[in-house]
Amino acid sequence: MERPVKRVLLTVALMAGLVAPATSAQAQSFDHDDDDRYRRVAYFINWGIYGRNYNVKNLDTSGAAAKLTHLNYAFGFVDAEGKCIASDPWADWQRPIGADLAVDGVADPEEPGLKGNFQQIKKLKAKHPGLKALISLGGWSGSKYFSDAVLTPERRSALAASCIDLWIKGNVGGLPAGAAAGVFDGIDLDWEWPGSDGNEGNIIRPEDKRNFTLFVAELRRQLDAVNDDLLISAYLPAAAAKIDAGFEVRKVFSLMDYATIQGYDLHVSGEARTGHNGNLYTDRRDPNPVRYSVDQTVRDYLKRGAPANKIVVGIPAFGQGWTGLSGGGDGLYNSATAPAPATWVAGSDDYKNLVKLPGKRYRDQRTGAQWLYDGKVFWSYDDPSVVRQKAHYIKDRRLGGYMMWSIDQDDDQATLTSALYRVLR
């Protein structure tokens, strides 16, 4: 198995004028080794412990943990004061875990101490020593204040320091100093989106693009001062307009270990016609004025200076669905009146649920997509055959790996995760 070396020189940032000159120790290259050629990343959602009843233990019992290199924990938020905060302290470190839900079968003790998902992640990492965990900051509903938080050098410094204090040094509320140290090996930035619209009410500015780069440089500097093995990644958009509005691609990739790119939600159930959720190649049938595909997104990042081996392709473990279709045929690009009924939220459902639905399944190898249509409801989602095709694409183009949103949506046998692992291992 190949063992790549990922080198990112702080001198790149110095030459670009992103950070102040550092001491000789700070200016050294940081060198983060992976045991595998490909990064195999999955998001774990902290709200999954509730209705979905998906716990950290499920990562182990399904076999997924043994097939992953990185786990992104979603989400930490940035507050109105420009500081990192927890989105759910109860799920993160307060909730007592019984023996039945514990990774090692040992219940949390009654006395005060680290509990919840964080303690279970530590146990999971101890059982799978090659697995690294990153805290993901932002997300669709947690990106409102990013623009304010990175607006000035002082704010960027304060945000980076607060994130490191909370998530890396582990100074979580209500516990002794450093109680959660060792849970996370880095920080994943999920600002959706610098310089362009995301969730309603998000603060955006044209200068977000430059400030994002400056913040990554400051975060890199402060992380290296703690431990130069700590990682930085980011989740980046598919749309070329959003890339250009928010990201100095060459510069930010030089400061990060890798970035995951949006490979899903290319068409969503709120649109007036059906479409592919995450097609690999551009579909000539697509009647939309902008035709999205994973391949087009990869090309857009490469053209803007991203190194291929740092591009990690997003892969969905969910589908997008429509109902009220008009027109016949296979249902693709038909007009639709509403999102399809679903288990949790209308228009979006898990692979593990969609694979059980009746109806005819269609496959287009040229576009790397498959869909289900029963004459009334249309679902676009990835199955093992599609994700294998995407895995071979990643391998053939020497990209950095894959990222799955989100691991709880795979089935109990980690079928999608396993299909990817067989190719990217």
Backbone hydrogen bonds, N-H to C=O, Kabsch-Sander energy under -0.5 kcal/mol:
donor,donor_aa,acceptor,acceptor_aa,energy
6,K,4,P,-0.5
6,K,32,H,-0.9
7,R,5,V,-0.7
8,V,6,K,-0.5
8,V,30,F,-1.3
12,V,9,L,-1.4
13,A,9,L,-0.6
14,L,10,L,-2.1
15,M,11,T,-2.7
16,A,12,V,-1.7
17,G,14,L,-1.1
18,L,13,A,-2.9
19,V,13,A,-0.6
27,A,23,T,-2.1
28,Q,25,A,-0.9
30,F,8,V,-1.5
32,H,6,K,-1.4
32,H,30,F,-0.5
33,D,31,D,-0.6
34,D,4,P,-0.7
39,R,400,G,-3.0
40,R,38,Y,-0.5
41,V,39,R,-0.6
41,V,402,Y,-2.7
42,A,70,H,-1.6
43,Y,404,M,-2.4
44,F,72,N,-3.1
46,N,74,A,-3.0
48,G,45,I,-1.4
49,I,46,N,-0.9
50,Y,47,W,-1.4
53,N,50,Y,-0.9
54,Y,48,G,-2.9
55,N,53,N,-0.6
57,K,101,L,-0.5
58,N,55,N,-1.3
59,L,55,N,-0.7
59,L,56,V,-1.3
60,D,56,V,-0.7
60,D,57,K,-1.1
61,T,57,K,-2.5
62,S,58,N,-2.0
63,G,60,D,-0.9
65,A,59,L,-3.0
67,K,64,A,-1.9
68,L,64,A,-0.5
68,L,65,A,-1.0
69,T,40,R,-2.7
70,H,40,R,-1.9
71,L,132,K,-2.7
72,N,42,A,-2.7
73,Y,71,L,-0.6
73,Y,134,L,-3.3
74,A,44,F,-2.9
74,A,72,N,-0.6
75,F,136,S,-0.6
76,G,136,S,-3.0
77,F,85,I,-2.3
78,V,142,G,-0.8
79,D,83,K,-2.7
82,G,79,D,-2.0
85,I,77,F,-2.7
87,S,75,F,-0.7
92,D,88,D,-2.5
93,W,89,P,-2.7
94,Q,89,P,-1.5
94,Q,90,W,-0.5
95,R,90,W,-2.6
98,G,96,P,-0.5
101,L,98,G,-1.1
102,A,98,G,-0.7
102,A,99,A,-0.6
105,G,102,A,-1.0
107,A,105,G,-0.5
108,D,97,I,-2.8
115,K,93,W,-1.7
116,G,95,R,-2.2
117,N,91,A,-2.6
118,F,92,D,-3.1
119,Q,115,K,-1.5
120,Q,116,G,-1.6
121,I,117,N,-2.5
122,K,118,F,-2.0
123,K,119,Q,-1.9
124,L,120,Q,-2.5
125,K,121,I,-2.7
126,A,122,K,-1.9
127,K,123,K,-1.7
128,H,124,L,-2.0
131,L,128,H,-2.3
132,K,69,T,-2.2
134,L,71,L,-2.8
135,I,186,G,-1.8
136,S,73,Y,-2.9
137,L,135,I,-0.5
137,L,188,D,-3.0
138,G,76,G,-3.2
138,G,136,S,-0.5
139,G,137,L,-0.7
139,G,190,D,-2.5
142,G,139,G,-0.7
146,F,143,S,-0.9
147,S,203,I,-0.5
149,A,145,Y,-2.2
150,V,146,F,-1.3
151,L,148,D,-1.3
156,R,152,T,-2.7
157,S,153,P,-2.3
158,A,154,E,-2.2
159,L,155,R,-2.8
160,A,156,R,-2.4
161,A,157,S,-2.3
162,S,158,A,-2.4
163,C,159,L,-2.5
164,I,160,A,-2.3
165,D,161,A,-2.4
166,L,162,S,-2.3
167,W,163,C,-2.8
168,I,163,C,-0.7
168,I,164,I,-1.2
169,K,164,I,-3.3
171,N,165,D,-2.4
172,V,170,G,-1.7
175,L,172,V,-1.3
179,A,176,P,-1.8
180,A,170,G,-2.4
181,A,178,G,-1.5
182,G,168,I,-0.8
183,V,180,A,-1.5
184,F,167,W,-0.6
185,D,133,A,-4.2
186,G,133,A,-0.5
187,I,231,L,-2.3
188,D,135,I,-3.1
189,L,233,S,-2.5
190,D,137,L,-2.7
190,D,188,D,-0.7
192,E,190,D,-0.6
193,W,191,W,-0.5
196,S,193,W,-1.2
198,G,199,N,-0.5
199,N,192,E,-0.7
202,N,199,N,-2.0
203,I,144,K,-1.9
208,D,205,R,-1.5
209,K,206,P,-1.0
211,N,207,E,-2.4
212,F,208,D,-2.7
213,T,209,K,-1.3
214,L,210,R,-2.2
215,F,211,N,-2.4
216,V,212,F,-2.5
217,A,213,T,-2.3
218,E,214,L,-2.1
219,L,215,F,-3.2
220,R,216,V,-2.7
221,R,217,A,-2.2
222,Q,218,E,-2.4
223,L,219,L,-2.7
224,D,220,R,-2.4
225,A,221,R,-1.3
226,V,222,Q,-0.8
226,V,223,L,-1.0
227,N,223,L,-3.0
230,L,227,N,-1.9
231,L,185,D,-2.2
233,S,187,I,-2.0
234,A,258,Y,-0.5
235,Y,189,L,-2.5
236,L,234,A,-0.5
236,L,260,T,-2.9
243,I,239,A,-2.2
244,D,240,A,-2.5
245,A,241,A,-1.6
246,G,242,K,-1.6
247,F,243,I,-2.1
249,V,247,F,-1.4
250,R,304,R,-0.8
252,V,248,E,-2.7
253,F,249,V,-2.4
254,S,250,R,-1.3
255,L,251,K,-0.8
255,L,252,V,-0.8
256,M,252,V,-1.0
257,D,232,I,-2.6
258,Y,232,I,-1.0
259,A,310,K,-2.6
260,T,234,A,-2.8
261,I,312,V,-2.7
262,Q,236,L,-2.4
266,L,277,N,-2.6
271,E,268,V,-2.1
274,T,334,N,-2.3
280,L,367,T,-1.1
280,L,368,G,-1.0
281,Y,367,T,-2.1
284,R,282,T,-0.6
286,D,283,D,-1.4
292,Y,290,V,-0.7
294,V,279,N,-2.4
295,D,280,L,-3.1
297,T,293,S,-2.0
298,V,294,V,-2.6
299,R,295,D,-2.5
300,D,296,Q,-2.3
301,Y,297,T,-2.0
302,L,298,V,-2.6
303,K,299,R,-2.6
304,R,300,D,-1.0
305,G,302,L,-1.6
306,A,301,Y,-2.5
310,K,307,P,-1.9
311,I,308,A,-1.7
312,V,259,A,-2.7
312,V,310,K,-0.7
313,V,311,I,-0.5
313,V,401,G,-2.4
314,G,261,I,-2.1
315,I,403,M,-3.4
317,A,405,W,-2.6
319,G,349,D,-2.7
320,Q,380,S,-2.0
321,G,347,G,-2.1
322,W,378,F,-2.4
323,T,338,A,-2.9
324,G,376,K,-0.7
325,L,376,K,-0.8
326,S,335,S,-2.0
331,G,328,G,-1.1
334,N,331,G,-1.6
335,S,326,S,-0.5
336,A,272,A,-2.8
337,T,323,T,-1.6
338,A,323,T,-1.8
340,A,321,G,-1.6
344,W,348,S,-0.5
345,V,348,S,-0.8
347,G,340,A,-2.9
348,S,345,V,-2.0
349,D,319,G,-1.4
351,Y,317,A,-2.6
352,K,409,Q,-1.9
353,N,350,D,-0.9
354,L,350,D,-2.7
355,V,351,Y,-2.6
356,K,353,N,-1.0
357,L,354,L,-1.5
360,K,373,Y,-1.5
362,Y,371,W,-3.1
364,D,369,A,-2.9
367,T,364,D,-0.6
368,G,364,D,-1.2
369,A,364,D,-1.7
371,W,362,Y,-2.1
372,L,379,W,-2.9
373,Y,360,K,-2.6
374,D,377,V,-1.8
378,F,322,W,-2.5
379,W,372,L,-2.7
380,S,320,Q,-2.7
381,Y,370,Q,-1.1
381,Y,379,W,-0.6
387,V,383,D,-2.4
388,R,384,P,-1.9
389,Q,385,S,-1.8
390,K,386,V,-2.2
391,A,387,V,-2.3
392,H,388,R,-2.4
393,Y,389,Q,-1.8
394,I,390,K,-2.5
395,K,391,A,-2.3
396,D,392,H,-3.2
397,R,393,Y,-2.0
398,R,395,K,-1.2
399,L,394,I,-2.5
400,G,308,A,-0.9
400,G,311,I,-2.4
401,G,311,I,-0.7
402,Y,39,R,-2.1
403,M,313,V,-2.6
404,M,41,V,-2.2
405,W,315,I,-1.7
406,S,404,M,-0.5
407,I,43,Y,-2.5
409,Q,406,S,-2.1
410,D,407,I,-1.1
414,A,411,D,-2.1
418,S,414,A,-2.7
419,A,415,T,-2.1
420,L,416,L,-2.1
421,Y,417,T,-2.1
422,R,418,S,-1.9
423,V,419,A,-0.6
423,V,420,L,-0.9
424,L,420,L,-2.9
425,R,423,V,-0.9
